[in-house]
């Protein structure tokens, strides 16, 4: 069987295509997870039988804090949830902020905690409790762009892509509350990797869901994956992109946006169900 994993949001339809089974004996199980670093054709064994539950801390409870969410872990375990994916937990930029509360994806500090949610110790306590209950934890990571007042803009202005005419840092797409990072700068790229390592070594999370991963060069991801897995073997890396080369670069899973578009067309009567079968065949020949 081909060696790739693909993922789409549960609100669309979850599609995972996994590689061949592993015969290694698991050490033990908790909440359906194999609690070791066994890898199946390069992927963490624990994700091969798991589901992913998205968590928006701000909206999940009236308090909008780590501590308040922590009280729901036992209930989520009873529901069968296995992996918790936390939307960005970092401070939100204030410059050019969209709306009163701002976007989670305008990160002001890659190694900081949004004070609305609690403290770093509160986060560590949540991760530890979740691990004790058998959950795995991944966090949203936003590598393509920082918030419009990230400290790198003043301490390392060369970290950013600039407009050739004005010299002003570029905002990608219509994300006017963000500034695009320049991956042609190796110091910036290394700094991003160090920030990711921080969350592995300091808080012992189990991986990352990487926002708009396809906008970041594959060569960066290859280096990043090697360093992250050397730091903590067994992590799970999910790319928010529909790009075959990201799997070659080291991602375990990606988003099949093409499936979502095709299924909408089938549901609307614009195409028949055979279009899905054709897409499966195309995926099987396109992805590594």
Secondary structure as the mmCIF struct_conf table of DSSP 4:
data_model
#
loop_
_struct_conf.conf_type_id
_struct_conf.id
_struct_conf.beg_label_comp_id
_struct_conf.beg_label_asym_id
_struct_conf.beg_label_seq_id
_struct_conf.end_label_comp_id
_struct_conf.end_label_asym_id
_struct_conf.end_label_seq_id
STRN STRN1 UNK A 7 UNK A 7
TURN_TY1_P TURN_TY1_P1 UNK A 10 UNK A 12
HELX_LH_PP_P HELX_LH_PP_P1 UNK A 24 UNK A 26
BEND BEND1 UNK A 27 UNK A 27
STRN STRN2 UNK A 29 UNK A 30
TURN_TY1_P TURN_TY1_P2 UNK A 31 UNK A 32
STRN STRN3 UNK A 33 UNK A 34
BEND BEND2 UNK A 36 UNK A 36
STRN STRN4 UNK A 39 UNK A 40
TURN_TY1_P TURN_TY1_P3 UNK A 41 UNK A 42
STRN STRN5 UNK A 43 UNK A 44
HELX_RH_3T_P HELX_RH_3T_P1 UNK A 45 UNK A 49
STRN STRN6 UNK A 52 UNK A 55
HELX_RH_AL_P HELX_RH_AL_P1 UNK A 57 UNK A 60
BEND BEND3 UNK A 61 UNK A 63
BEND BEND4 UNK A 65 UNK A 65
HELX_RH_AL_P HELX_RH_AL_P2 UNK A 66 UNK A 70
TURN_TY1_P TURN_TY1_P4 UNK A 71 UNK A 72
HELX_RH_AL_P HELX_RH_AL_P3 UNK A 73 UNK A 79
TURN_TY1_P TURN_TY1_P5 UNK A 80 UNK A 80
STRN STRN7 UNK A 83 UNK A 86
HELX_LH_PP_P HELX_LH_PP_P2 UNK A 87 UNK A 88
BEND BEND5 UNK A 90 UNK A 90
HELX_LH_PP_P HELX_LH_PP_P3 UNK A 91 UNK A 91
STRN STRN8 UNK A 92 UNK A 92
HELX_LH_PP_P HELX_LH_PP_P4 UNK A 93 UNK A 93
TURN_TY1_P TURN_TY1_P6 UNK A 95 UNK A 96
BEND BEND6 UNK A 98 UNK A 98
TURN_TY1_P TURN_TY1_P7 UNK A 99 UNK A 101
TURN_TY1_P TURN_TY1_P8 UNK A 104 UNK A 105
BEND BEND7 UNK A 106 UNK A 106
STRN STRN9 UNK A 107 UNK A 107
BEND BEND8 UNK A 108 UNK A 108
TURN_TY1_P TURN_TY1_P9 UNK A 110 UNK A 111
TURN_TY1_P TURN_TY1_P10 UNK A 115 UNK A 117
HELX_RH_AL_P HELX_RH_AL_P4 UNK A 120 UNK A 132
TURN_TY1_P TURN_TY1_P11 UNK A 133 UNK A 134
STRN STRN10 UNK A 136 UNK A 141
BEND BEND9 UNK A 144 UNK A 144
STRN STRN11 UNK A 145 UNK A 147
TURN_TY1_P TURN_TY1_P12 UNK A 148 UNK A 149
TURN_TY1_P TURN_TY1_P13 UNK A 151 UNK A 151
HELX_RH_AL_P HELX_RH_AL_P5 UNK A 152 UNK A 155
HELX_RH_3T_P HELX_RH_3T_P2 UNK A 157 UNK A 159
STRN STRN12 UNK A 160 UNK A 160
STRN STRN13 UNK A 162 UNK A 162
TURN_TY1_P TURN_TY1_P14 UNK A 164 UNK A 166
HELX_LH_PP_P HELX_LH_PP_P5 UNK A 168 UNK A 168
STRN STRN14 UNK A 169 UNK A 169
HELX_LH_PP_P HELX_LH_PP_P6 UNK A 170 UNK A 172
TURN_TY1_P TURN_TY1_P15 UNK A 173 UNK A 174
TURN_TY1_P TURN_TY1_P16 UNK A 176 UNK A 177
STRN STRN15 UNK A 178 UNK A 180
STRN STRN16 UNK A 181 UNK A 181
TURN_TY1_P TURN_TY1_P17 UNK A 183 UNK A 184
HELX_RH_AL_P HELX_RH_AL_P6 UNK A 186 UNK A 203
STRN STRN17 UNK A 207 UNK A 210
TURN_TY1_P TURN_TY1_P18 UNK A 211 UNK A 212
HELX_RH_3T_P HELX_RH_3T_P3 UNK A 213 UNK A 215
BEND BEND10 UNK A 216 UNK A 216
HELX_RH_AL_P HELX_RH_AL_P7 UNK A 218 UNK A 231
BEND BEND11 UNK A 232 UNK A 232
TURN_TY1_P TURN_TY1_P19 UNK A 233 UNK A 234
STRN STRN18 UNK A 236 UNK A 239
BEND BEND12 UNK A 240 UNK A 241
TURN_TY1_P TURN_TY1_P20 UNK A 244 UNK A 244
HELX_RH_AL_P HELX_RH_AL_P8 UNK A 245 UNK A 248
TURN_TY1_P TURN_TY1_P21 UNK A 249 UNK A 250
BEND BEND13 UNK A 252 UNK A 252
STRN STRN19 UNK A 253 UNK A 254
STRN STRN20 UNK A 255 UNK A 255
HELX_RH_AL_P HELX_RH_AL_P9 UNK A 257 UNK A 267
TURN_TY1_P TURN_TY1_P22 UNK A 268 UNK A 269
BEND BEND14 UNK A 270 UNK A 271
TURN_TY1_P TURN_TY1_P23 UNK A 273 UNK A 273
HELX_RH_AL_P HELX_RH_AL_P10 UNK A 274 UNK A 286
#
